[in-house]
Amino acid sequence: MTRFRLLRPLLVATGICALLIGAVTVQAQQYDGSQPYAPSGDYDSYDLAPGRVARLAYLSGQVQFAPAGGNDWGSIEINRPMVIGDRLLTGGDGRAALELGDASVRIDHGSAFDFLNLDQDNVQIELSQGTLNLAVRQMGDGENFEVDTPTIAFVASTPGVYRIDNSPDGVGSMVTVFRGSGIVYGENGASRQVVEGTSYRFNDSSLASVDVNGLPEADDFDRFCETRDANYERYAQAQQQYVPPGMIGGEDLYQYGQWNPTPTYGNVWYPRSVPAGWAPYRYGHWAWIDPWGWTWVDNQPWGFAPFHYGRWVYVSNRWGWVPGPVNVRPVYAPALVAFVGGSGLSVSLRIGGGSPVGWFPLGPRDVYVPWFRSSRGYFTNVNVTNIRNVYVNRTVINNIYNDYSSNRTGNLHRYNRYAYRNIPGAVTAVPRNVFTGARPVHPAVLKLDRNQLARTRVAMRPGVNPDAASLGLRHPTARPRISHGREPFARPVVARHAPPPRPVEFAARQKAIARQHGQPLTAAQMSDLRRSRPVRETRDARVKLVPRNSGVAEATRREGATAPHPATPAARIPRTRSAAVQHPIRTSAERGNRSPQPRSGDTARPVSARNPAAREPALRPGELRSARFRNPERVASLPRAPVIRPAHEPRRAAPPPGRLPVVKPVERAPQSITSRAAPQRRQADVRPAPRPGTQPPRPQRHAQEQARQRAQAQQAERQRAAQAQTQQRARQQRQLQVQAQQRDRAQQAQRQRDAQMQQQRQAQMEAGQRAREQAMQRQRASQMQAQRRNTVAPRQPQMQRPPARQAPQPRNRPEPAHHKPRPSHKHPDKGGGNAPIR
């Protein structure tokens, strides 16, 4: 019996020791480059927040924006994250550029753009009108880049640069492949492969009428895209040793700051010019963007990557940014901050606008706790990929996530020390209406001291509910001001892949968010809310899905093979994450256009573009924008597209007797071309060469003569155009010189007038000063004279003379007629008595 009594405590002690040893072992396991990184979590992946967003990196001219689930249109600023359902509409002079990390999207004038899908493996764009440029730099296995238009659906097969143009009347689309290859799908299952160095014009959705041209001459939009591509390649190569290649906005850091190595944090990036008292997450505004909720939008042109990836540190008396590891794909976060609340803010700062909301940036050793629902995979990856050095171990992250998933909010922050929680210069607080109204933060920042911060506590989320102003839309209107004479997003579009449902309206989401005290809705809650509301969505009805089949194009896309190019044999490009564009992007000068390209070192500012209306002819009805730039010498025709029907669709019946069957065109192998400048001939015109000593047929000689005459006429026309362009440049140069001389003369005359006016003002000031001095001297002299008179001869009182007596008149003597009665005199000593004067 005694033996069992001693055995039990011994077993308990052994178990406790084993647990302690295991804890120490796990504590020693830290995150470094050798530990595995899970791109997607294995836990409740349905509620996993998407790891891909699009950054609105450039705006110029008239551009209007409608957030996901909203019906109002307005203006926004750069650096806003864009998600599924966000729409853009550009005016006659508007342009926009979006960055997706491994791809870029540029939108030209008069375009209607929408994100049908945007996640880790799918980028699906709706272009119902206008022009778009898509540059795909990397493409992973199974990744989809798709552009859906009213006529066709284009899917990129390899990394490359593609341009999509829509006809103004909505019938017809043009696909120009500068680099890479892709597949074009039609409504009835027809598909065609498009190859590099070619422009295709599809006149209908069945792909039955297709015109094939060479590369069109570059216009202003092409030059704009080439400039941004060149800037991206130049700055991205300089940043490869500091930031991961898939980090959105990482290419902007090189031109706006500098990297300095530190012994503690490694390479730290410091912004080059910031105002005095600058701190992270202080110069910008907050906006509500689902599914993350509160999201930071910074004002600086470089303000995307440092506020959604990595950590901020205060070193060498200034703020610097430390990125994550360069060998893993970064995971996006809406804002890497922690919020504060408690009596230090709600009691000590009773001001108008509601109780304050405060926050501070996270340090390198702080674990980011999302204020939205996230899975274990996202929780782990968003912290591991944003911490470069070995600071946080696995046990701390797991313990915090266990408390987070169990809703134990009181224990969430016991493992975090929060390096900048008690520093007044790092904590930012504003009134509640500034926070929820998406208003600028810096003008409304409240002053805090250490005593107030000591009474605060770290909160899991702000605890405020969003409203309509929280979407960050400036000057909202019910209808877009840029309509182009028709309703945007009203045309049906052809799609290869089925997009997810349109986001629920914000009015319905707002009520559900308020019921759970400001916490964003999960994907499951969004789905339930969508099913509970009446169907009022029109986007799903507008998407015409292409039926899936096992055609040649589908097999080619699954294998990831590159389509054969006319000048080069077929080559296979492996579709891996590291597969990038190997060749530089072809510039306009290489395509035959000798016009100078605009240069700009600042990718956040607009690139000066020429006015297209000043030198471009007007479009004909139904003509595409790119049609005027195509080369007429390189026109060819494609055979009719093979229609691949699904298995369940019945075959068409044979033609009745007495009617000729439809003859299918014969597809011939394309003729090899040794140079891009050589004209492409139609396959039907290829005939055997004549034998030596024989004359070609007369029709052929006539055709050759006509072709030679056309070539001579075109060459003469090009020479005349070049001379006219040279003369125009000379006239413009002379005009600029004359204007410069006129400005110099005007400035010199203005300087002379300013000098004369300055002299006149100086003379007037001197004259006024002299007059004041003389007046003061005269006043002092008069005062001195009066003082001397009072001193030498004192003033004597004047004696009053007694009044003269009049002789008495006789009593009986009559008074003359003109004599008036004598007035009575009042005696000075008697009160009111009258007495004669004796």
Helices and strands as residue ranges (DSSP letters): H 2-28, G 45-47, E 54-60, E 63-66, E 73-75, E 81-82, E 87-90, E 95-99, E 103-107, E 112-118, E 122-129, E 131-136, E 144-148, E 153-156, E 160-166, E 173-179, E 182-185, E 191-194, E 198-202, E 210-213, H 220-238, G 250-252, H 253-256, E 257-262, E 266-271, E 284-289, E 293-298, H 305-308, E 311-315, E 318-322, E 337-342, H 343-346, E 357-361, H 376-384, H 394-405, G 409-411, E 428-430, H 432-436, G 442-444, H 450-454, E 456-459, G 468-471, E 474-477, E 493-495, H 506-515, H 523-532, H 539-542, E 543-545, H 552-559, H 612-615, G 625-629, G 632-634, E 636-637, G 683-685, H 698-792
